[in-house]
Amino acid sequence: MNNAGPSIRGRIATMMVRAVVKHWPQNDHPALVRRARRIFGSPKLSGLLQQRGLRIEEVTSPVRGEWLSPPLPAFPDSVLLYLHGGGYISCSPRSHRAITASLARMIGCRVFSLDYRLAPEHPFPAPVEDAVAALQWLMASGVKPENVALAGDSAGGGLALATLHSLREKGLPRPACAACIAPLADMTGEHAFTNAASCAMFSPVDGRAFAEIYLNGQSPKSQLASPLLGELAGMPPLLIQVSNKELLFDDAFRFHDKAKAAGVDSRLHVYAGLPHVWHMFIGSVPEAAQALREIAEFVKEHV
């Protein structure tokens, strides 16, 4: 953990997020979906800046998403499959270019950012099905499993872990590693939240509402909904990043502990005092570049 505390810019980012984001509609799922898509779904200035010099190519079939390619990739045979966050109800590859473009450049490989289906129009398990289909598509195109890395943030981090479970269920090859930013790993709501008061973005009530929209009446105790509940032995190497002030800190900590106990090569890096998915502030918050470089080095180590 970073014991020095957040940078001044990190503190400012946390205050901004708390002021703008943490006002979610209560007991009104349609209003929550509209607000999440309005706040989270728009392209970010940091993404526009980071994508300069990259080739971006839209894909609409057989899977949906976009390629982000550096002009001279250091690892032309490797691919990072990125799964965006947004509570399973919002965001897109365009909204997360601050992260995906940065990683394409830092790693020196192509990134495929998946445009998976969203709830409530397409509830659980549609995103898991789409992520598995994307991995199969990549491998069918000639990319070897050992040259594929998986990454995601928030719901996308949980989706990455759920995808690993689904691949094992189906007897399909799994990627070489997975990097998860504050993964949403447990939708049961059965555990207390250490940061119920300190999180700048969500409360436990908000988390339950997002889960209800996504699950649409299905059980949260499936390992594809709550990957923390699945068998973790045999998972590929994991890197988990989380802030010590965010709601999903407990999910990250419990998943890491369970993975280590199961013999998985899991690394947990706790950053101090930052907002949820602070990586989106690349270019203004120094910890964003630090965390993305850490993911890049982790991916290069394994693919």
BELVENDA-V463649 format. One record per pair of residues at least 6 apart in sequence whose C-alpha atoms are under 7 Angstrom apart, sorted by the first residue. I is the first residue (numbers start at 1). J is the second residue. Records with the same first field share a line. If there is no record, write none. Layout:
I=J ; J
This chain:
1=269 ; 270 ; 271 ; 272
2=270 ; 271 ; 272
3=272
5=272 ; 273
6=272 ; 273 ; 274
9=284 ; 285
10=274 ; 285
11=274
14=200 ; 274 ; 275
17=200 ; 201
18=200 ; 201
21=201
22=200 ; 201 ; 202
24=32 ; 206
25=31 ; 32
33=89
36=90
37=90 ; 91
40=86 ; 90 ; 91
41=90 ; 91 ; 92 ; 95
42=95
43=94 ; 95
44=95
46=98 ; 281 ; 282 ; 283
47=96 ; 97 ; 98
50=98 ; 101 ; 102
51=97 ; 101
54=68 ; 69 ; 70 ; 71
55=68 ; 69 ; 70
56=66 ; 67 ; 68 ; 69
57=66 ; 67 ; 68
58=65 ; 66 ; 67
59=65 ; 66
63=134
64=114 ; 115 ; 116
65=93 ; 112 ; 113 ; 114 ; 115
66=93 ; 112 ; 113 ; 114
67=110 ; 111 ; 112 ; 113
68=101 ; 104 ; 110 ; 111 ; 112
69=104 ; 109 ; 110 ; 111
70=104 ; 105 ; 108 ; 109 ; 110
73=108 ; 109
74=108 ; 109
75=108 ; 109
76=109
77=143 ; 147
78=109 ; 110 ; 147 ; 148 ; 303
79=109 ; 110 ; 111 ; 147 ; 148 ; 149
80=110 ; 111 ; 112 ; 148 ; 149 ; 150
81=111 ; 112 ; 113 ; 149 ; 150 ; 151
82=111 ; 112 ; 113 ; 114 ; 150 ; 151 ; 152
83=113 ; 114 ; 151 ; 152 ; 153 ; 156 ; 160
84=92 ; 93 ; 96 ; 152 ; 153 ; 156
85=91 ; 152 ; 153 ; 154 ; 155 ; 156
86=155
87=155 ; 210
88=118 ; 119 ; 155 ; 214
89=118 ; 119 ; 120
90=118
92=115
93=113 ; 114 ; 115
98=280 ; 282
99=279 ; 280
100=111
103=292 ; 296
104=110 ; 111
106=293 ; 296
107=296 ; 300
116=127 ; 130
117=126 ; 127
118=127
119=213 ; 214
120=213 ; 214
123=214 ; 215 ; 216
124=214 ; 215
128=159 ; 162 ; 163
131=163
132=163 ; 167
139=145
145=173 ; 174 ; 175 ; 176
146=175 ; 176 ; 303
147=176 ; 303
148=175 ; 176 ; 303
149=175 ; 176 ; 177 ; 178 ; 299 ; 303
150=160 ; 175 ; 177 ; 178 ; 179
151=157 ; 160 ; 178 ; 179 ; 180
152=160 ; 179 ; 180 ; 181
153=180 ; 181 ; 182 ; 183 ; 277
154=181 ; 182 ; 183 ; 184
155=183 ; 184
157=180 ; 181 ; 182 ; 183 ; 184
158=183 ; 184 ; 185 ; 227
161=227
162=223 ; 224 ; 225 ; 227
164=174
165=224
166=224
167=173 ; 174
176=236 ; 302 ; 303
177=236 ; 237 ; 238 ; 302
178=237 ; 238 ; 239
179=238 ; 239 ; 240 ; 295
180=239 ; 240 ; 241
181=240 ; 241 ; 242 ; 277
182=240 ; 241 ; 242 ; 248 ; 249 ; 252
183=248 ; 251 ; 252
184=248 ; 251
185=226 ; 227 ; 228 ; 251
186=226 ; 227 ; 228 ; 251
187=211 ; 220 ; 225 ; 226
188=220 ; 221
189=208
193=247 ; 250
194=250
195=245 ; 246 ; 247
196=203 ; 204 ; 247
198=245 ; 246
199=245 ; 246 ; 247
200=246 ; 275
201=276
202=247
220=226
221=229
223=229 ; 230
228=255
232=259 ; 262
233=259 ; 262 ; 263 ; 264
234=264
235=264
236=264
237=264 ; 265 ; 266
238=265 ; 266 ; 267
239=266 ; 267 ; 268
240=252 ; 267 ; 268 ; 269
241=268 ; 269 ; 270
242=249 ; 252 ; 269 ; 270 ; 271
243=249 ; 270 ; 271 ; 272 ; 273 ; 274 ; 275 ; 276
244=270 ; 271 ; 272 ; 273
245=273 ; 274
246=275 ; 276
256=266 ; 268
259=266
260=266
278=288
279=288 ; 291 ; 292
280=288
281=288
282=288 ; 289
